[in-house]
Amino acid sequence: MAFGGGRRLVVLGFGAIGAGLFVYEAYGTGAYAPPVVVDVRAELVHGLLADDGRFALNIARPDRVDVATIGPIMPVDSTAQPERVVEAIADADEFASALPSVAFYQRPGPASPGQLLAEGLRRRLRPEPLIVYCAENHRSAAKLLSSAVLDAVPGDERETVSARVRFVDTVIGKMSGVISDPAERDDLGLSSITSALSGAFLVEAFDRILVSRIGDGLHPGMPALREVGDLAPFEDAKLLGHNATHALAGFFGASLGLTLMSELTEVPGVMGFLRAAFIDESGATLRRRWAGADELFTQAGYAAFADDLLERMVNPWLADTVERAARDPRRKLGWDDRLIGLVRLGLAEGVPTPRYALGVAAGLDLLRAGGAPGSDEALLRLIWPAGADPAEVRAVLAVVAEGRVWADRWTVGGFAALGP
């Protein structure tokens, strides 16, 4: 297709999701004008402009990598040209925020996302609200971005501005990344983003993205974005199923000294172990928590979800690295994050989660390998919030202790020592 339509899109953050989801899906509809793509990296904007706003996207399929050339887009450096960004927001149909984290919403300076959106909405003359997709992989992203915007609006204008925008949460199960090393890019046979930019976008072909219902007769312009009335069950499936199992696999890969996630398929027993964790622990927990919410939360539905994701996680064409899957174990062992979050929900629902507790032990070992001293309990108490319920903390630590027993058995006898 092409950018030959009239629907207007602004994308803030030109990474793998900004490029490989929002811009790519808009391009495929033929209904959009060239999107305004906003970033603070001047070299990225200049590299896109040097190729007349066209870029390459590498798409990993089960049996190959395809390359799509997308464009033209309209790149803008928000640090150098904040006024141009504000004008684009004021006139847009949809806005996608695809930043590294929600912490960027209120960054200081004129390029602050909250400030840019606030000013664009203050100037908005179009009668329909702006749809804002919050794609930062956080359960409260829409609420946090809304707060950042309203904080930047004078008090007497907040009601008017609120009526001009609809903040939308997202559940993005699309695995993607940027290959920044030119040697790795060439080894994988990937096309660079542009002739002047050495990095490469590599995204999987998966395109079933969930968003919260917008309302007011508004709907996404991209068919890949599917509205659901209650996003909470699917957020749990993403964090406590997809993300938890990906971290579990990454910690195993790091412990085994592997480089690529696809190498896990060569380790006897590991894929069966991951599947048992995904279905018997994550699946059993979430099926109890969300019974009746969707076909996903049935035994057959969750097994299909798990099998699909496990196959995608180790797709050799995606070239997902163990380093990426296992990075930042401190965050992934957080009280509300994927592994401990599942252990806590398992306790609440009466479902044992020893395999994910083993993953907690493996993550703690990675922290120690990075120089963090202390026992399992001491390290976790440093990571967890001081206000966590003491009785729940003790219960979670007991599950982690069971996971440590499993970890010791695994170290001695491999996955065969853990049983079916």
The 8 nearest C-alpha neighbors of each residue, nearest first, counted from 0:
[[1, 27, 29, 26, 28, 2, 3, 30],
 [2, 0, 29, 26, 3, 27, 70, 28],
 [3, 1, 32, 33, 31, 29, 26, 4],
 [2, 4, 32, 1, 29, 31, 30, 5],
 [5, 3, 30, 31, 32, 29, 2, 6],
 [4, 6, 32, 31, 30, 7, 3, 2],
 [5, 7, 31, 32, 4, 30, 92, 8],
 [8, 6, 91, 92, 32, 31, 5, 34],
 [7, 9, 93, 34, 94, 91, 92, 35],
 [8, 10, 94, 35, 34, 36, 95, 93],
 [11, 9, 95, 36, 94, 37, 96, 12],
 [10, 12, 37, 96, 97, 95, 36, 38],
 [13, 11, 97, 38, 98, 14, 37, 17],
 [12, 14, 17, 18, 38, 11, 36, 37],
 [13, 15, 17, 16, 12, 18, 177, 97],
 [14, 16, 19, 18, 176, 17, 200, 175],
 [17, 15, 19, 20, 18, 14, 97, 21],
 [16, 18, 13, 14, 21, 97, 15, 20],
 [17, 19, 22, 15, 16, 13, 20, 14],
 [20, 18, 16, 15, 23, 17, 202, 21],
 [21, 19, 16, 23, 24, 18, 17, 22],
 [20, 22, 24, 17, 23, 25, 18, 19],
 [21, 23, 18, 25, 24, 20, 26, 17],
 [22, 24, 26, 19, 20, 25, 21, 18],
 [25, 23, 27, 21, 26, 22, 20, 221],
 [26, 24, 22, 27, 23, 28, 221, 21],
 [27, 25, 23, 24, 1, 28, 2, 29],
 [26, 28, 24, 0, 25, 29, 23, 1],
 [27, 29, 30, 25, 26, 0, 24, 221],
 [28, 30, 1, 0, 2, 27, 26, 31],
 [31, 29, 4, 28, 6, 5, 3, 2],
 [32, 30, 4, 6, 5, 2, 29, 7],
 [31, 33, 4, 2, 5, 3, 7, 6],
 [32, 34, 72, 2, 71, 73, 31, 35],
 [35, 33, 8, 72, 9, 73, 32, 36],
 [34, 36, 73, 9, 74, 72, 10, 37],
 [37, 35, 74, 10, 73, 9, 34, 75],
 [38, 36, 11, 75, 12, 74, 76, 10],
 [37, 39, 12, 76, 40, 77, 13, 11],
 [38, 40, 76, 77, 78, 41, 37, 110],
 [41, 39, 43, 42, 38, 44, 76, 78],
 [40, 42, 44, 43, 76, 39, 45, 38],
 [41, 43, 45, 40, 44, 46, 196, 47],
 [44, 42, 46, 40, 41, 45, 47, 196],
 [43, 45, 41, 47, 46, 42, 74, 76],
 [46, 44, 48, 42, 47, 43, 49, 41],
 [47, 45, 43, 49, 195, 44, 48, 196],
 [48, 46, 52, 44, 49, 45, 50, 43],
 [47, 49, 51, 45, 52, 50, 46, 44],
 [48, 50, 46, 47, 51, 45, 195, 52],
 [51, 49, 48, 47, 52, 53, 193, 46],
 [52, 50, 48, 49, 53, 71, 47, 72],
 [51, 53, 71, 72, 47, 48, 50, 70],
 [54, 52, 70, 71, 69, 50, 51, 47],
 [53, 55, 192, 193, 69, 68, 70, 56],
 [56, 54, 68, 192, 67, 69, 190, 193],
 [55, 57, 67, 200, 66, 58, 68, 201],
 [58, 56, 66, 201, 65, 200, 202, 64],
 [59, 57, 202, 65, 64, 203, 204, 201],
 [60, 58, 64, 203, 317, 316, 204, 202],
 [59, 61, 63, 62, 204, 64, 203, 58],
 [60, 62, 63, 314, 59, 316, 311, 315],
 [63, 61, 60, 316, 64, 59, 314, 315],
 [64, 62, 60, 316, 61, 59, 65, 58],
 [65, 63, 59, 58, 60, 316, 57, 66],
 [64, 66, 58, 57, 63, 59, 67, 60],
 [67, 65, 57, 56, 58, 55, 68, 64],
 [68, 66, 56, 55, 69, 57, 65, 58],
 [67, 69, 55, 54, 56, 66, 53, 70],
 [70, 68, 54, 53, 67, 55, 71, 23],
 [71, 69, 53, 72, 52, 54, 68, 2],
 [70, 72, 52, 53, 33, 51, 69, 73],
 [71, 73, 52, 33, 70, 34, 74, 35],
 [72, 74, 35, 36, 34, 52, 33, 75],
 [75, 73, 36, 44, 35, 37, 72, 47],
 [74, 76, 37, 77, 36, 44, 38, 73],
 [77, 75, 38, 39, 79, 78, 80, 41],
 [78, 76, 81, 80, 110, 39, 79, 38],
 [77, 79, 110, 76, 39, 80, 81, 109],
 [78, 80, 76, 77, 81, 75, 39, 41],
 [79, 81, 77, 82, 83, 76, 78, 84],
 [82, 80, 77, 84, 83, 78, 110, 79],
 [83, 81, 85, 84, 80, 86, 77, 115],
 [82, 84, 86, 81, 85, 80, 87, 75],
 [85, 83, 87, 81, 82, 86, 88, 77],
 [84, 86, 119, 82, 88, 83, 87, 115],
 [87, 85, 89, 83, 84, 88, 119, 82],
 [88, 86, 84, 90, 85, 89, 91, 83],
 [89, 87, 119, 91, 85, 90, 86, 84],
 [88, 90, 123, 119, 86, 87, 120, 122],
 [89, 91, 87, 88, 86, 123, 92, 125],
 [92, 90, 7, 88, 93, 8, 89, 87],
 [93, 91, 7, 129, 8, 6, 130, 90],
 [94, 92, 130, 8, 91, 129, 131, 9],
 [93, 95, 131, 9, 8, 10, 130, 132],
 [96, 94, 132, 10, 131, 11, 97, 133],
 [95, 97, 11, 133, 134, 98, 132, 10],
 [98, 96, 134, 12, 17, 135, 11, 95],
 [97, 99, 12, 100, 135, 96, 103, 11],
 [100, 98, 135, 97, 101, 103, 12, 102],
 [101, 99, 135, 102, 98, 103, 136, 137],
 [100, 102, 103, 104, 135, 140, 98, 99],
 [101, 103, 100, 104, 105, 106, 99, 98],
 [104, 102, 106, 101, 105, 100, 98, 112],
 [105, 103, 112, 113, 101, 102, 106, 144],
 [106, 104, 103, 113, 111, 147, 107, 112],
 [105, 107, 111, 103, 104, 108, 112, 102],
 [108, 106, 111, 105, 109, 110, 103, 114],
 [107, 109, 110, 111, 106, 78, 114, 105],
 [108, 110, 111, 81, 78, 114, 107, 115],
 [111, 109, 78, 77, 108, 81, 112, 115],
 [110, 112, 106, 114, 113, 109, 108, 105],
 [113, 111, 115, 104, 114, 116, 110, 105],
 [114, 112, 148, 147, 116, 111, 104, 115],
 [113, 115, 117, 111, 112, 116, 151, 118],
 [116, 114, 112, 118, 117, 113, 85, 111],
 [117, 115, 119, 113, 118, 114, 120, 112],
 [118, 116, 114, 148, 120, 115, 119, 113],
 [117, 119, 121, 115, 120, 116, 114, 85],
 [118, 120, 89, 85, 116, 88, 122, 121],
 [121, 119, 123, 117, 122, 118, 89, 160],
 [120, 122, 118, 119, 123, 160, 117, 89],
 [123, 121, 120, 119, 89, 124, 118, 86],
 [122, 124, 89, 120, 121, 125, 119, 90],
 [125, 123, 126, 122, 89, 90, 120, 121],
 [124, 126, 127, 123, 90, 128, 89, 163],
 [127, 125, 124, 128, 163, 123, 129, 162],
 [128, 126, 125, 129, 163, 92, 164, 217],
 [129, 127, 163, 164, 165, 130, 126, 162],
 [128, 130, 164, 92, 93, 165, 163, 131],
 [131, 129, 93, 165, 164, 94, 166, 128],
 [130, 132, 94, 166, 95, 167, 93, 165],
 [133, 131, 95, 167, 96, 134, 94, 168],
 [132, 134, 96, 168, 141, 140, 135, 167],
 [133, 135, 97, 136, 96, 169, 132, 95],
 [134, 136, 100, 137, 97, 133, 98, 101],
 [137, 135, 134, 138, 170, 171, 140, 100],
 [138, 136, 140, 139, 135, 101, 134, 100],
 [137, 139, 140, 136, 234, 168, 141, 231],
 [140, 138, 142, 137, 141, 143, 168, 144],
 [139, 141, 143, 137, 142, 138, 133, 144],
 [142, 140, 144, 166, 168, 143, 139, 167],
 [141, 143, 145, 139, 140, 144, 146, 166],
 [142, 144, 146, 140, 145, 141, 139, 147],
 [145, 143, 147, 141, 146, 142, 140, 148],
 [144, 146, 142, 148, 143, 147, 141, 149],
 [145, 147, 143, 149, 144, 148, 150, 142],
 [148, 146, 144, 113, 150, 145, 149, 105],
 [149, 147, 113, 117, 145, 151, 146, 150],
 [148, 150, 152, 146, 151, 147, 157, 145],
 [149, 151, 147, 148, 152, 146, 153, 113],
 [150, 152, 149, 148, 114, 117, 147, 113],
 [153, 151, 149, 150, 157, 117, 154, 156],
 [154, 152, 156, 155, 157, 151, 150, 149],
 [155, 153, 156, 157, 152, 149, 158, 150],
 [154, 156, 153, 157, 158, 152, 159, 160],
 [157, 155, 159, 154, 153, 158, 160, 152],
 [158, 156, 160, 159, 154, 155, 161, 152],
 [157, 159, 161, 160, 156, 162, 155, 154],
 [160, 158, 162, 156, 157, 161, 163, 121],
 [159, 161, 157, 163, 162, 158, 120, 121],
 [162, 160, 158, 163, 159, 164, 157, 149],
 [161, 163, 159, 160, 164, 158, 128, 165],
 [162, 164, 128, 160, 161, 129, 120, 159],
 [165, 163, 128, 129, 162, 161, 130, 166],
 [164, 166, 130, 131, 129, 167, 128, 213],
 [167, 165, 131, 141, 132, 130, 164, 145],
 [166, 168, 132, 211, 141, 131, 133, 165],
 [169, 167, 141, 133, 211, 210, 132, 140],
 [170, 168, 210, 209, 134, 171, 133, 211],
 [169, 171, 209, 234, 208, 210, 172, 233],
 [172, 170, 208, 173, 169, 209, 136, 134],
 [171, 173, 170, 174, 208, 237, 207, 241],
 [172, 174, 171, 205, 175, 203, 206, 202],
 [175, 173, 203, 202, 172, 176, 205, 312],
 [176, 174, 202, 201, 15, 203, 173, 16],
 [175, 177, 15, 201, 200, 202, 178, 174],
 [176, 178, 200, 199, 179, 201, 15, 198],
 [177, 179, 199, 198, 180, 184, 200, 176],
 [178, 180, 198, 177, 181, 199, 197, 184],
 [179, 181, 183, 182, 178, 184, 198, 197],
 [182, 180, 184, 183, 197, 185, 179, 198],
 [183, 181, 185, 184, 180, 186, 187, 179],
 [184, 182, 186, 180, 185, 181, 187, 178],
 [183, 185, 181, 187, 182, 189, 186, 178],
 [184, 186, 188, 182, 187, 183, 189, 181],
 [187, 185, 183, 188, 184, 182, 189, 181],
 [188, 186, 184, 185, 189, 183, 318, 316],
 [187, 189, 185, 186, 184, 190, 183, 64],
 [190, 188, 184, 187, 185, 191, 57, 199],
 [189, 191, 199, 55, 192, 57, 188, 66],
 [192, 190, 199, 197, 198, 193, 196, 55],
 [193, 191, 55, 199, 54, 196, 198, 200],
 [192, 194, 196, 54, 195, 191, 55, 47],
 [193, 195, 196, 191, 192, 50, 197, 46],
 [194, 196, 46, 193, 197, 49, 47, 192],
 [197, 195, 193, 198, 192, 194, 46, 191],
 [196, 198, 191, 181, 195, 199, 192, 179],
 [199, 197, 179, 191, 178, 196, 192, 177],
 [200, 198, 191, 192, 178, 177, 190, 201],
 [199, 201, 177, 56, 15, 57, 176, 192],
 [202, 200, 57, 176, 175, 58, 177, 199],
 [203, 201, 175, 58, 59, 174, 19, 57],
 [202, 204, 59, 58, 205, 174, 175, 60],
 [203, 205, 60, 58, 59, 206, 202, 173],
 [206, 204, 203, 173, 207, 172, 174, 202],
 [205, 207, 223, 208, 204, 173, 20, 224],
 [208, 206, 223, 205, 209, 224, 225, 172],
 [207, 209, 224, 171, 223, 206, 225, 170],
 [210, 208, 225, 170, 224, 169, 226, 207],
 [211, 209, 169, 226, 168, 225, 170, 224],
 [210, 212, 226, 227, 168, 167, 230, 213],
 [213, 211, 226, 228, 227, 214, 210, 167],
 [212, 214, 217, 211, 218, 165, 167, 215],
 [213, 215, 216, 217, 212, 218, 165, 211],
 [216, 214, 217, 213, 218, 128, 127, 165],
 [215, 217, 214, 218, 213, 127, 212, 128],
 [218, 216, 215, 214, 213, 219, 130, 128],
 [217, 219, 213, 220, 216, 214, 226, 212],
 [220, 218, 221, 224, 217, 222, 225, 130],
 [219, 221, 218, 222, 25, 6, 30, 224],
 [220, 222, 219, 223, 224, 25, 24, 28],
 [223, 221, 224, 220, 225, 219, 24, 28],
 [224, 222, 221, 207, 206, 208, 225, 24],
 [225, 223, 208, 222, 209, 221, 210, 219],
 [226, 224, 209, 210, 208, 223, 227, 222],
 [225, 227, 210, 212, 211, 209, 224, 228],
 [228, 226, 211, 212, 229, 230, 210, 225],
 [227, 229, 212, 211, 230, 226, 210, 213],
 [230, 228, 231, 227, 211, 232, 212, 233],
 [229, 231, 233, 211, 232, 234, 227, 228],
 [230, 232, 234, 233, 229, 235, 138, 236],
 [233, 231, 235, 234, 230, 289, 236, 229],
 [232, 234, 236, 235, 231, 230, 237, 170],
 [233, 235, 231, 237, 236, 232, 170, 230],
 [234, 236, 238, 232, 233, 237, 239, 231],
 [235, 237, 240, 233, 234, 239, 238, 232],
 [236, 238, 241, 234, 235, 240, 239, 242],
 [239, 237, 242, 235, 337, 240, 236, 241],
 [240, 238, 337, 243, 235, 236, 341, 237],
 [241, 239, 236, 243, 237, 238, 281, 242],
 [240, 242, 237, 244, 243, 238, 245, 239],
 [243, 241, 238, 245, 244, 240, 237, 246],
 [244, 242, 337, 239, 246, 240, 338, 245],
 [245, 243, 247, 246, 241, 242, 240, 248],
 [244, 246, 242, 248, 247, 243, 249, 241],
 [245, 247, 249, 243, 244, 248, 324, 325],
 [248, 246, 244, 358, 250, 245, 249, 243],
 [249, 247, 251, 245, 246, 250, 244, 252],
 [248, 250, 325, 324, 246, 252, 321, 251],
 [249, 251, 253, 325, 247, 252, 248, 361],
 [252, 250, 254, 248, 249, 253, 255, 247],
 [251, 253, 249, 255, 257, 250, 254, 321],
 [252, 254, 256, 250, 255, 251, 257, 249],
 [255, 253, 251, 252, 256, 250, 361, 365],
 [256, 254, 252, 253, 257, 251, 250, 263],
 [255, 257, 253, 254, 252, 258, 251, 321],
 [258, 256, 252, 255, 253, 259, 321, 262],
 [257, 259, 321, 320, 256, 260, 322, 262],
 [260, 258, 320, 321, 261, 262, 319, 257],
 [259, 261, 262, 313, 321, 320, 263, 319],
 [260, 262, 313, 315, 259, 263, 314, 264],
 [263, 261, 264, 260, 259, 265, 257, 266],
 [262, 264, 265, 261, 266, 260, 269, 252],
 [263, 265, 262, 266, 261, 270, 269, 313],
 [264, 266, 263, 262, 267, 261, 269, 268],
 [265, 267, 263, 264, 269, 268, 262, 270],
 [268, 266, 269, 265, 414, 264, 270, 415],
 [267, 269, 414, 271, 270, 272, 266, 415],
 [268, 270, 272, 271, 267, 266, 273, 414],
 [271, 269, 273, 272, 268, 274, 264, 263],
 [270, 272, 274, 268, 269, 273, 275, 419],
 [271, 273, 269, 275, 270, 274, 268, 276],
 [274, 272, 270, 276, 275, 271, 277, 269],
 [273, 275, 277, 271, 276, 272, 278, 270],
 [276, 274, 272, 279, 278, 273, 277, 271],
 [277, 275, 273, 280, 274, 279, 278, 354],
 [276, 278, 274, 281, 275, 280, 282, 273],
 [277, 279, 282, 275, 276, 280, 281, 302],
 [280, 278, 275, 283, 276, 282, 277, 281],
 [279, 281, 276, 283, 352, 282, 278, 277],
 [282, 280, 277, 284, 283, 240, 278, 285],
 [283, 281, 278, 285, 284, 280, 279, 286],
 [282, 284, 286, 280, 279, 285, 281, 287],
 [285, 283, 281, 282, 287, 345, 286, 350],
 [286, 284, 288, 282, 287, 283, 289, 281],
 [285, 287, 296, 290, 283, 289, 288, 284],
 [288, 286, 285, 284, 290, 289, 283, 348],
 [287, 289, 285, 286, 290, 284, 348, 344],
 [288, 290, 286, 292, 287, 285, 291, 232],
 [291, 289, 286, 287, 292, 296, 288, 297],
 [290, 292, 293, 289, 296, 294, 297, 286],
 [293, 291, 289, 290, 296, 294, 232, 295],
 [294, 292, 295, 291, 296, 290, 297, 289],
 [293, 295, 296, 297, 300, 292, 291, 301],
 [294, 296, 300, 293, 301, 297, 304, 299],
 [297, 295, 286, 294, 293, 301, 290, 300],
 [298, 296, 300, 299, 295, 294, 301, 286],
 [297, 299, 301, 300, 302, 296, 286, 282],
 [300, 298, 302, 297, 301, 303, 295, 296],
 [301, 299, 295, 297, 303, 302, 298, 294],
 [300, 302, 304, 295, 303, 298, 299, 296],
 [303, 301, 305, 299, 304, 300, 278, 306],
 [302, 304, 306, 300, 301, 305, 307, 299],
 [305, 303, 301, 307, 302, 306, 308, 300],
 [306, 304, 302, 308, 303, 307, 309, 301],
 [307, 305, 303, 309, 308, 304, 302, 310],
 [308, 306, 304, 310, 305, 309, 303, 311],
 [307, 309, 311, 305, 310, 306, 312, 304],
 [310, 308, 312, 306, 311, 307, 305, 313],
 [309, 311, 307, 308, 312, 313, 306, 314],
 [310, 312, 308, 314, 309, 313, 307, 61],
 [313, 311, 309, 310, 314, 308, 260, 245],
 [312, 314, 261, 260, 311, 310, 315, 309],
 [313, 315, 311, 316, 317, 312, 261, 310],
 [316, 314, 318, 261, 317, 313, 319, 260],
 [317, 315, 318, 314, 59, 63, 64, 60],
 [316, 318, 59, 315, 319, 314, 203, 201],
 [319, 317, 315, 316, 320, 259, 314, 261],
 [320, 318, 317, 260, 259, 321, 323, 261],
 [321, 319, 259, 322, 323, 260, 258, 318],
 [322, 320, 324, 249, 259, 260, 258, 323],
 [321, 323, 320, 325, 324, 326, 253, 258],
 [324, 322, 326, 320, 321, 325, 319, 249],
 [323, 325, 249, 321, 322, 246, 326, 245],
 [326, 324, 249, 250, 322, 323, 321, 246],
 [325, 327, 323, 322, 328, 324, 321, 249],
 [326, 328, 329, 330, 331, 325, 323, 366],
 [329, 327, 331, 330, 362, 326, 332, 325],
 [328, 330, 332, 327, 331, 333, 382, 366],
 [331, 329, 333, 332, 328, 327, 336, 382],
 [330, 332, 328, 333, 329, 336, 337, 327],
 [333, 331, 329, 330, 339, 328, 338, 336],
 [334, 332, 336, 330, 331, 335, 383, 382],
 [333, 335, 383, 339, 336, 340, 332, 384],
 [336, 334, 340, 333, 339, 337, 332, 338],
 [335, 337, 333, 340, 334, 331, 339, 338],
 [336, 338, 243, 239, 340, 238, 339, 341],
 [339, 337, 341, 340, 243, 336, 332, 355],
 [338, 340, 342, 341, 334, 337, 332, 343],
 [339, 341, 335, 336, 337, 343, 338, 342],
 [340, 342, 344, 338, 339, 343, 239, 345],
 [343, 341, 339, 345, 340, 344, 352, 346],
 [344, 342, 346, 340, 345, 341, 339, 347],
 [343, 345, 347, 341, 346, 342, 348, 340],
 [346, 344, 350, 342, 348, 343, 347, 284],
 [347, 345, 349, 343, 344, 348, 350, 342],
 [346, 348, 344, 345, 349, 343, 350, 342],
 [347, 349, 345, 346, 350, 344, 284, 287],
 [348, 350, 346, 347, 345, 351, 284, 344],
 [349, 351, 345, 348, 284, 346, 352, 280],
 [352, 350, 345, 353, 349, 280, 346, 342],
 [351, 353, 280, 354, 355, 342, 356, 345],
 [354, 352, 356, 402, 355, 357, 351, 401],
 [355, 353, 357, 356, 352, 276, 358, 402],
 [354, 356, 358, 357, 353, 352, 338, 359],
 [355, 357, 402, 353, 359, 399, 358, 354],
 [358, 356, 402, 354, 360, 355, 359, 406],
 [359, 357, 355, 361, 247, 356, 360, 362],
 [358, 360, 356, 362, 357, 361, 363, 355],
 [361, 359, 357, 363, 358, 362, 403, 364],
 [362, 360, 358, 364, 359, 363, 250, 357],
 [363, 361, 359, 365, 364, 360, 328, 250],
 [362, 364, 366, 360, 365, 361, 359, 367],
 [363, 365, 367, 361, 362, 366, 368, 360],
 [366, 364, 368, 362, 363, 367, 369, 361],
 [367, 365, 363, 369, 364, 368, 371, 362],
 [366, 368, 371, 370, 364, 369, 365, 372],
 [367, 369, 365, 366, 370, 364, 371, 363],
 [370, 368, 366, 367, 371, 365, 364, 372],
 [369, 371, 367, 368, 372, 366, 365, 373],
 [370, 372, 367, 366, 369, 373, 368, 378],
 [373, 371, 367, 370, 374, 378, 366, 377],
 [374, 372, 377, 378, 375, 371, 367, 376],
 [373, 375, 377, 376, 378, 372, 379, 363],
 [376, 374, 378, 377, 379, 373, 363, 360],
 [375, 377, 379, 374, 378, 380, 396, 373],
 [378, 376, 374, 380, 379, 375, 373, 381],
 [379, 377, 381, 375, 380, 376, 373, 374],
 [380, 378, 382, 376, 381, 377, 383, 375],
 [379, 381, 383, 377, 382, 378, 376, 384],
 [382, 380, 378, 379, 383, 377, 384, 385],
 [383, 381, 379, 380, 333, 378, 384, 329],
 [382, 384, 380, 334, 381, 333, 379, 385],
 [385, 383, 386, 387, 382, 334, 380, 381],
 [386, 384, 387, 383, 380, 381, 388, 382],
 [385, 387, 384, 388, 389, 383, 392, 380],
 [388, 386, 385, 384, 389, 392, 383, 391],
 [387, 389, 391, 390, 392, 386, 385, 393],
 [390, 388, 392, 391, 387, 393, 386, 394],
 [389, 391, 393, 392, 388, 394, 395, 387],
 [392, 390, 394, 388, 393, 389, 395, 387],
 [391, 393, 389, 395, 390, 394, 396, 388],
 [394, 392, 396, 390, 391, 395, 397, 389],
 [393, 395, 391, 397, 392, 396, 390, 398],
 [396, 394, 398, 392, 397, 393, 391, 399],
 [395, 397, 399, 393, 398, 394, 392, 400],
 [398, 396, 400, 394, 395, 399, 393, 401],
 [397, 399, 401, 395, 400, 396, 402, 356],
 [398, 400, 402, 396, 356, 401, 397, 403],
 [401, 399, 403, 397, 402, 398, 396, 404],
 [402, 400, 398, 404, 399, 403, 397, 405],
 [401, 403, 357, 356, 399, 405, 400, 353],
 [402, 404, 406, 400, 405, 401, 360, 357],
 [405, 403, 401, 407, 402, 406, 408, 400],
 [404, 406, 402, 408, 403, 407, 357, 409],
 [407, 405, 403, 409, 404, 408, 357, 402],
 [406, 408, 410, 404, 409, 405, 403, 411],
 [409, 407, 405, 411, 406, 410, 412, 416],
 [408, 410, 413, 406, 412, 407, 411, 414],
 [411, 409, 407, 408, 413, 412, 406, 405],
 [412, 410, 408, 409, 413, 407, 416, 406],
 [411, 413, 416, 409, 410, 408, 415, 414],
 [414, 412, 409, 415, 416, 410, 411, 408],
 [413, 415, 416, 417, 268, 409, 269, 412],
 [414, 416, 417, 413, 418, 412, 268, 419],
 [417, 415, 412, 414, 418, 413, 409, 408],
 [418, 416, 414, 415, 409, 419, 408, 405],
 [417, 419, 416, 415, 414, 272, 268, 413],
 [418, 417, 272, 415, 275, 271, 414, 268]]
